[in-house]
C-alpha cells in the first residue's frame, strides 16, 4: 500500500478508506435488503472496480433483471480491464473494509459475510448528483444485482477476476 504522503491527490480522494467503506457498506446494505443475507465479503473486491471506473459504472445496467453473463458479453471493453482494476484496488479495498469494521459501518456475521450498519452515516449528505453520490448509489445497485447469482465463484469466473 502506498503511504499517504506518496499518494496523488486523486488517489487520496477516490481511494480513501472512508469512501471505500461507504461503497462496500452500501453494496452490503442493498444485498442484505434484497436477499435477507449478509453479502459475501469477497464481493467487496468486485463492487469497487465496477463503480469507481466511470466507463464501467456508466455501462452498468439500469435494472437487476439484466443477466451478468449478458452484460459481460455486451460490454467487452469494460470487462477487459476489470481484472486489472480489481487487482490494483485490492489493497485499497482491504483498507476500506478495515476502516468500515473499525468505525462500525461494517460488521461480519457468523458465516463471514458483511453486514452494513449505515445508521452512523445518517445526517451526512452528499452533494446531489455529485460523482461520489453516483458511485455510492451504483454500489448499492451492484450489491442488489449480485443477489441474482447463487455462488460468489460464478461472479468471479464470469468477470474473469481471481479472488
Buried (B, 14 or more C-beta within 10 A) or exposed (E): EEEEEEBEEEEEEBBBBEBBBBBBBBBBBBBBEBBEEBBBBBBBBBBBBBBBBEEBBEBBBEEBEBBBEEBBEEBEEBBEBBBEBBEEBBEBBBBBBBBBBEBEBBBEEEEEBBBBBBEEBEEEEBEEEEEBEBBBBBBBBBBBBBBBBEEBEEBBEBBEBEE
